[in-house]
Amino acid sequence: MKIAKIVSSNSHIDYVARVIDALDAANPPQSEDFGFAQFVKLPLADETQIVGVIYDSMLINPDYANYGPRLSPKPELRNFSPDYLDEQGFLIGILLLGEIDRELKITHGVPRRVVPAGQDVHRIEAAEIKSFHTDESDCLQIHYYSQVVAHAGLFAAPLLESIIGELSLDCSDSEKQRLAVLKQTLAWQRTMGGMRL
């Protein structure tokens, strides 16, 4: 499901996308489709797919500072001014985690490719999420862990906790134990980080 289009970037792995709305599509995405820690993919022309995760969001509201008099209420603006566009919307921050090449080889880490402006962003379903996190030996992998810690700022710990929680829903008992240890480590680091003066 297409949920957004890339509009800018803050770095090579930190992109900003505008969520599509009723002006862009007949069935725009619902709020749960672009929530925090939602995995996304960006399918490129050469059949490579860049995989990322939503880690931030911002509201666009050009009317916020518009204190001028209104000649008609907002619902009637479409009748009296058909060229009026409601420019309110959502921007989402996407942190890139890796890629899947055309041979379906999965790589976690910084993608080599630059994502162009206007690139479509699609929501990833549960089966694709599991596939992205499974190596050739059918073991769970999260090789982008340090990348998230380094680039997600204050959202790093909650983002990783959400990812771990999602991955824990569909994995073996031994992998659940590994994920539980990782989650405890995150909680400890957050606690100790909060105690610094």
C-alpha positions as CSV (number, residue, x, y, z in Angstrom):
1,M,0.0,0.0,0.0
2,K,1.4,3.4,-1.0
3,I,1.4,5.8,1.9
4,A,3.7,8.7,1.1
5,K,6.1,10.4,-1.3
6,I,9.7,11.5,-0.5
7,V,10.0,15.3,-0.4
8,S,13.5,15.9,1.1
9,S,16.3,14.4,3.2
10,N,18.2,15.4,6.3
11,S,21.1,13.0,5.5
12,H,21.9,9.9,3.3
13,I,19.7,7.7,5.5
14,D,17.2,10.1,7.0
15,Y,14.4,11.1,4.6
16,V,11.2,13.1,4.9
17,A,8.1,12.1,3.1
18,R,4.6,13.7,2.8
19,V,1.8,11.3,3.5
20,I,-0.6,11.1,0.6
21,D,-4.2,12.4,1.3
22,A,-7.6,12.7,-0.4
23,L,-6.2,15.1,-3.1
24,D,-3.6,12.4,-4.1
25,A,-5.5,9.2,-3.9
26,A,-9.1,7.9,-3.8
27,N,-8.2,5.7,-0.7
28,P,-5.6,7.6,1.3
29,P,-3.8,5.7,4.1
30,Q,-5.2,5.7,7.6
31,S,-3.3,6.9,10.6
32,E,-2.3,3.4,11.6
33,D,-0.6,2.9,8.2
34,F,2.1,5.5,8.9
35,G,2.5,5.3,12.7
36,F,5.7,5.2,14.7
37,A,8.0,2.2,14.0
38,Q,6.0,1.2,10.9
39,F,8.3,-0.5,8.4
40,V,8.3,0.9,4.8
41,K,9.9,0.1,1.5
42,L,10.9,2.4,-1.4
43,P,10.8,0.4,-4.6
44,L,13.4,1.8,-7.1
45,A,13.3,1.5,-10.9
46,D,15.9,-1.3,-11.1
47,E,13.8,-3.6,-8.8
48,T,15.9,-2.8,-5.8
49,Q,13.9,-2.0,-2.6
50,I,15.2,0.3,0.1
51,V,13.8,-0.7,3.5
52,G,13.2,1.9,6.2
53,V,11.2,2.6,9.4
54,I,9.1,5.6,10.4
55,Y,10.7,7.2,13.4
56,D,9.3,10.7,13.5
57,S,6.3,12.8,12.3
58,M,5.4,16.4,11.9
59,L,2.2,18.3,11.1
60,I,1.8,20.7,8.3
61,N,-0.7,23.5,9.0
62,P,-0.3,26.7,6.9
63,D,-3.5,28.0,8.4
64,Y,-2.0,28.2,12.0
65,A,-0.7,31.7,11.6
66,N,-3.6,32.9,9.5
67,Y,-5.5,35.2,11.8
68,G,-7.3,37.2,9.1
69,P,-11.0,37.5,8.9
70,R,-12.9,34.7,7.2
71,L,-15.7,35.5,4.8
72,S,-17.2,32.0,5.1
73,P,-16.7,28.9,7.3
74,K,-14.2,26.3,6.1
75,P,-16.8,23.7,4.9
76,E,-18.3,26.3,2.5
77,L,-14.9,27.3,1.0
78,R,-15.1,24.6,-1.6
79,N,-18.4,26.0,-2.9
80,F,-17.4,29.7,-2.9
81,S,-13.7,29.1,-3.8
82,P,-13.3,25.9,-5.8
83,D,-9.6,26.5,-6.3
84,Y,-9.1,26.5,-2.5
85,L,-6.7,23.6,-1.4
86,D,-6.6,22.3,2.2
87,E,-2.8,22.2,2.6
88,Q,-2.8,20.6,6.0
89,G,-1.0,17.3,6.1
90,F,1.6,15.0,7.7
91,L,5.3,14.7,7.2
92,I,7.0,11.5,8.3
93,G,10.7,10.9,9.1
94,I,12.0,7.7,7.6
95,L,15.3,6.1,8.7
96,L,16.8,3.8,6.1
97,L,17.8,0.3,7.4
98,G,19.0,-1.6,4.4
99,E,18.0,-2.9,1.0
100,I,16.7,-5.9,-0.9
101,D,18.3,-6.3,-4.4
102,R,16.6,-7.8,-7.5
103,E,17.9,-11.3,-6.5
104,L,16.2,-10.8,-3.1
105,K,19.5,-10.6,-1.3
106,I,18.9,-8.7,2.0
107,T,21.5,-6.3,3.3
108,H,21.2,-4.4,6.6
109,G,23.1,-1.1,6.9
110,V,23.5,2.1,4.9
111,P,22.1,1.7,1.4
112,R,24.5,2.8,-1.3
113,R,21.7,4.4,-3.4
114,V,20.4,7.9,-3.1
115,V,16.6,8.0,-3.0
116,P,15.2,10.6,-5.4
117,A,12.6,13.2,-4.5
118,G,9.1,12.0,-5.5
119,Q,9.9,8.4,-4.7
120,D,6.8,6.4,-3.6
121,V,6.9,5.0,0.0
122,H,4.9,1.8,0.6
123,R,3.9,0.1,3.9
124,I,5.5,-3.3,4.5
125,E,3.3,-6.2,5.7
126,A,4.2,-8.7,8.4
127,A,5.5,-11.4,6.1
128,E,7.9,-9.0,4.4
129,I,9.1,-7.7,7.7
130,K,10.0,-11.2,8.9
131,S,11.7,-11.9,5.6
132,F,13.9,-8.8,5.9
133,H,14.9,-9.8,9.4
134,T,15.8,-13.4,8.5
135,D,19.2,-14.5,7.2
136,E,20.2,-17.5,5.0
137,S,20.3,-19.8,8.0
138,D,16.7,-18.7,9.0
139,C,18.0,-16.8,12.0
140,L,16.8,-13.5,13.2
141,Q,19.1,-10.5,12.4
142,I,19.1,-6.8,13.3
143,H,22.4,-5.6,11.9
144,Y,21.1,-2.0,11.7
145,Y,20.9,-1.7,15.5
146,S,23.9,0.7,15.8
147,Q,22.6,2.7,12.8
148,V,19.4,3.4,14.6
149,V,21.2,4.3,17.8
150,A,23.4,6.7,16.0
151,H,20.8,8.4,13.8
152,A,17.4,8.3,15.5
153,G,18.4,10.6,18.4
154,L,16.0,10.6,21.3
155,F,13.7,8.2,19.5
156,A,16.4,5.5,19.2
157,A,15.5,3.5,22.4
158,P,11.7,3.6,21.9
159,L,12.1,2.8,18.2
160,L,14.2,-0.2,18.9
161,E,11.9,-1.4,21.7
162,S,8.9,-1.2,19.2
163,I,10.9,-3.1,16.6
164,I,11.9,-5.8,19.1
165,G,8.2,-6.0,20.3
166,E,7.0,-6.5,16.7
167,L,9.7,-9.1,15.9
168,S,8.9,-11.0,19.1
169,L,5.4,-11.8,17.9
170,D,6.6,-14.2,15.2
171,C,9.8,-15.9,16.1
172,S,11.2,-19.0,17.9
173,D,11.6,-19.3,21.7
174,S,15.4,-19.0,21.5
175,E,15.1,-15.8,19.4
176,K,12.5,-14.4,21.8
177,Q,15.0,-14.9,24.6
178,R,17.7,-13.1,22.6
179,L,15.3,-10.2,21.9
180,A,14.3,-10.1,25.6
181,V,18.0,-9.7,26.5
182,L,18.3,-6.9,23.9
183,K,15.3,-5.1,25.3
184,Q,16.6,-5.4,28.9
185,T,19.9,-3.9,27.7
186,L,18.0,-1.0,26.1
187,A,16.0,-0.4,29.3
188,W,19.2,-0.4,31.3
189,Q,21.0,2.0,29.0
190,R,18.0,4.4,29.1
191,T,17.9,4.2,32.9
192,M,21.7,4.8,33.2
193,G,21.6,7.5,30.6
194,G,18.9,9.3,32.5
195,M,21.0,9.3,35.7
196,R,23.8,11.3,34.1
197,L,24.2,14.9,35.4
